[in-house]
Amino acid sequence: MSVNVVIHLNFRGEAAAARVAAPGGFRVLADDVPAHLPWDQGENAFFVSLGAGTAVEHGAS
């Protein structure tokens, strides 16, 4: 089973300059926080998502 870990960095209007993907599966993605949501550079600056290929790999029944 493979597990994908992606780190998402939150920005305000600068996300396009911060995208990284390596051949071995390491990924950092940048997201622009929507203008209607509050944003402070020091708060909620990132989140991590985990994923696998199928529901069976996740252990779902």
MOWONOR-V189968 format. One line per field, one symbol per residue. ss: DSSP state (2 for helix, 1 for strand, 0 for the rest). phi: phi as a letter, one per 40 degrees, with the letter a starting at -180 (. if undefined). psi: psi as a letter, one per 40 degrees, with the letter a starting at -180 (. if undefined). A space follows every 10 residues. Layout:
ss: ???
phi: ???
psi: ???
This chain:
ss: 0011111111 1000222201 1000001111 1100000001 0010011111 1100222200 0
phi: .bbbbbcbcc bbgbcdcbcb abdchcbbbb bccddcbcab dcbfcaabbb abcbccccgc b
psi: hihhhhhhhh igeeddefhh hideehhhii hhhideiihh dehfeiihii iididddeei .
